């Protein structure tokens, strides 16, 4: 069999990882996880150095307390 070699275009891959489509996908997924956590949890999407990233965090004191006691964020990711 012939060997197939694939060479990735670094700038193109970086553009995909930082692009608006990736941010939209992350926004949708992060909002779903925040909704599973309950009230007081929020999400945000941004662009880091090499790729788009999403954060889900407890925005209120009650949510922070809930996450501390019950590991709510970790359980919502499963």
BELSULPE-V600798 format. One record per residue. N is the residue number from 1. SS is DSSP state (H for helix, E for strand, L for the rest). PHI is phi in whole degrees, -180 to 180 (NA if undefined). OMEGA is omega in whole degrees, -180 to 180 (NA if undefined). Layout:
BEGIN
n = [N;N]
ss = [SS;SS]
phi = [PHI;PHI]
omega = [OMEGA;OMEGA]
END
This chain:
BEGIN
n = [1;2;3;4;5;6;7;8;9;10;11;12;13;14;15;16;17;18;19;20;21;22;23;24;25;26;27;28;29;30;31;32;33;34;35;36;37;38;39;40;41;42;43;44;45;46;47;48;49;50;51;52;53;54;55;56;57;58;59;60;61;62;63;64;65;66;67;68;69;70;71;72;73;74;75;76;77;78]
ss = [L;L;L;L;L;L;L;L;L;H;H;H;H;H;H;H;H;H;L;H;H;H;H;H;H;H;H;H;H;H;H;H;H;H;H;H;H;L;L;L;E;E;E;E;E;E;E;L;L;L;L;E;E;E;E;E;E;E;L;L;H;H;H;H;H;H;H;H;H;H;L;H;H;H;H;H;H;L]
phi = [NA;-80;-86;-103;-113;-119;-114;-83;-87;-56;-65;-68;-65;-62;-64;-65;-69;-100;-69;-64;-63;-65;-64;-64;-63;-64;-62;-64;-67;-66;-64;-66;-67;-62;-68;-67;-72;111;-68;93;-105;-131;-134;-146;-126;-147;-116;-89;-61;-115;-161;-78;-134;-125;-121;-121;-147;-78;-93;-118;-65;-64;-69;-62;-63;-62;-67;-63;-79;-116;52;-60;-63;-63;-69;-71;-81;-76]
omega = [178;175;178;178;179;177;-179;176;-172;-179;179;178;179;179;177;-177;-180;-170;-179;180;179;178;178;178;180;179;179;-179;-179;178;179;179;179;178;177;-180;180;-177;175;179;-179;178;176;-179;178;179;176;-177;-173;-176;175;-179;177;177;171;-173;174;-174;-179;179;178;179;177;178;179;180;179;-177;-170;-175;-174;-179;180;180;-180;-180;-179;NA]
END
